[in-house]
Amino acid sequence: MFDFKKPLILVVDDEPSNLAVMRETLGDDYRLVYAKDGAGALVAAEKHNPALILLDIQLPDIDGYDVCNELKKNPNTEHIPVIFVTAMRDELNEQIGLDIGAVDYITKPLSPAVVRARVRIHLSLVKAEKLEESYRDAIYMLGEAGHYNDSDTDIHIWRIAAYSMRLADECGWDFEASQLLGLAAPMHDTGKIGIPDAILRKPDKLNHDEWMVMKTHSAMGHKILSRSSAPVFKMAAEIALCHHEKWDGNGYPNGLAGEDIPEPARIVAIADVFDALTMDRPYKKAWSIEDSFAEIKKGSGSHFEPRLVDIFERIFPDILRIKAQWDTKKTNFGSTYAESPR
């Protein structure tokens, strides 16, 4: 009986002796299904959705190259890693296999130790890729959730992520750190999950009591995001808490000033305010690009770090190109929501 906790592998070979070797080599650790020709392989791949396919090249009907090509053209099977297992040892054959989308190439006669190692490595990569995909999806959904009850403002959180990355690049951040910021920035308003609809959607200026409630979203976002020790969530928690702090110390929630404000939050603050100014809100019309840019410059030394304002001005043509690109896109998660600069 299958143990459904074990990964499923499709083994494709027309030689019973080779299938027997694979069964003996892998059968204790994996669930195995078999096909003896190319047509059967295509049917089995779609039916079983295996975690990995071990595919012979010399099959009685269509060769393994064609099978691999068909698998990669089918949206239902294109994601499945293929390892060619063949007696064809020529380097050109291996290159052809890798060029059409296979992830590895094992030659016969088979070494059980090599087969087990290659299978284990590639299944680990598949697991890591799925984990990363789920990780990114969770990040995007948290970014969306923070604006779920706010007024529809198109793709604000994704534009500010792009603006923030460009600013970080110009500040000398390395590639990985900049990419991390691009993932963390969209979660800056996660705490708005806890703000009542009546405040988020109010078409007029907030009164004092409402404003006091609105300001709590920074600490709430930090509380939610700081539960994780992952670097991206640690940065996101820091941004959520501090993106409304001001260079002169007159921001919230803690009245931090100058370089006591973490640099990621200082960067996101400029990107957030600029983008929010350029959009329609329930209580205001969108500002022009010129007026929005002037407001950023006006805030130099008070709201924003002067160095970052200077950098923002220097890369402003890039900012406008990013805005134009994102204004024509839609996210995979439907509408997104923006925070006002208030």
Secondary structure, DSSP 4 states (H G I P E B T S, - for coil): ---TTSPEEEEE-S-HHHHHHHHHHHTTTSEEEEESSHHHHHHHHHHH--SEEEE-S--SSS-HHHHHHHHHHSTTTTTS-EEEEES---HHHHHHHHHTT-SEEEESSP-HHHHHHHHHHHHHHHHHHHHHHHHHHHHHHHHHHTTTTSPB-TTHHHHHHHHHHHHHHHTT--HHHHHHHHHHGGGTTGGGGGS-HHHHT-SS---HHHHHHHTTHHHHHHHHHTT--SHHHHHHHHHHHHTT--TTS--SSS---GGGS-HHHHHHHHHHHHHHHTS-BTTBPPPPHHHHHHHHHHTBTTTB-HHHHHHHHHTHHHHHHHHHHHHT---TTS--B-----
